[in-house]
Amino acid sequence: MDTNYSHNVVIFLNSTFYNDSIHQIIEPFTANQSTVIYLFNILGHESITLPKFMDKPNIKIEEITKQFVPPTLSEETLIIDALFGFENQEPLSGGFAAVTRLINSSSSTVLSIGAPSGLLNGDNTNNNPNQIVRANYTLLIEEAPLACYFDENQQFLGQWSILPLKQKPQAENNVSFITEEQVVELIKPRKRFCHKGTFGHGLLIAGSYGMAGACSLGAKAALKSGLGLLSLHVPAQNRIIHQTTVPEAIVDSDSNELCFSQLLDTTPYNAVAVGPGLGMAEETDLAFAHLISQNRQSNTPLIIDADGLNALSNYTELQNQIAGAILTPHVGEIERLIGKCNNSYIRLRRTIEFARKTQTYILLKGSYSFIIFPDGDFFMNPTGTSGMATAGSGDVLTGILLGLRTQGYSAKDTLIIGAYVHGRAGELAAQKLGTISMTANDIVDNLSFVWKELEQKSKEMHTISFV
């Protein structure tokens, strides 16, 4: 073969991976294009002819059984990687690893079918990133496994989408998503003769001097998420701010001007959220520790976020006193609790172990947020947008969760509804404003539209028709 001849399309195809679905995807890319197909038949099966491609004058097929002479790959070449998909269970080595390095060293556009060759469907901790194809585009042909939702793997996947051409049983590393139907079914209809006492009294302990906004954002989100009465416990310096920005809330001033320091009784409340903007003053950590210890007696539902999570990492003995609590860490906060992790897979597994050990409910925040339960099961939340990567977005989430938990939703249902609603409000804000200029207040402003949307669908679901 003339290795100096440049084809428009170069396809690397594994004989064990090829089927009608793969042909269906590849065929449009070869139409009227000079194409060479390298058919790897390393296992020595009977010669495979690819009859659907054989009679086409623009397509040349090279069967590889032992030796492989690399082709010329130019910037104008489209490489189609159809070697393994997610079917390989071990990192690549030998000749196939060399092929991936060849692909990655080219300036060609790369389209991977099934998966970038070399990427494993879950744990890539011991994988060599230099021996994984770095695709510009990936077309999955079944459910996307865990690996697709980890940040560090996006460099291999490029832009990816799912083509449901074949169905397989649910695999260990596939993901269950929250659905809108699931959320709608969980929404509790409001009765005509209800009052503010019906929907509970929540307490938000948040803010420090210079961080009043964290409390205001959480408070607004809680009030827009249906609770009946909201109390705020804030440093004395922040009292006037919150009386002005959140007039619907009761404001209780701490004895400390600058931070949370007071010993509080959680008994009067239906749920308590603690953490946003608290800071890490020594007296704050001590007050938090007392709050957790005292709450063991009242057993008031807890939501712990931000600096509350940081305090938990400082007082590790408290971690066996928070069973039933909801934790909402981002990557940095969870790693203070579980230790530094080399990749997202390890982080998820350790977070699941932490949820089991502490019997807590965890929302691990990120581009793809994981909702993890004490039994180790988890869901992924499908809603959200990059515009939500902004200061205060997590405080809004805490407020939503407080609003739901105060109304008597279970911890599990609170997380499922709250994560979905938070992300959906972000999506609506992005539709109106774009992602670059979005702020946390824009998420709050769109909560009403999401709740209206879900409430209407819930009513339709519970309406009996006699037609």
Buried (B, 14 or more C-beta within 10 A) or exposed (E): EEEEEBBBBBBBBBBBBBEEBBBEBBEEBBEEEBBBBBBBBBEEEEEBEBEEBEEBEBBBBEBBBEEBEBBEBEEEBBBBBBBBBBEBEEBBEEEBBBBBBBBBEBEBBBBBBBBBBBBBBBBBEEBBBEBBBBBBBBBBBBBBBBBBBBEEBEEBBBEBEEBEBEEEEEBEBBBEEBEBEBBBEBBBEEEEEEEEEEBBBBBBBBBBBEBBBBBBBBBBBBBBBBBBBBBBBBBBBBBEBBBEBBEEBBBBBBEBEBBBBBEBEBEEBBBBBBBBBBBEBEBBBBBBBEBBEBBEEEEBBBBBBBBBBBBBBEBEEBBEBBEBBBBBBBEEBBBBBBEEBEBBBBBBBBBBEBBBEBBBBBBBBBEBBBBBBBEEEBBBBBBBBEBBEBEBBBBBBBBBBBBBBBBBBBBBBBBBBBBBBBBBBBBBBBEEBEBEEBBBBBBBBBBEBBBEBBBEBBEEEEEEEEE
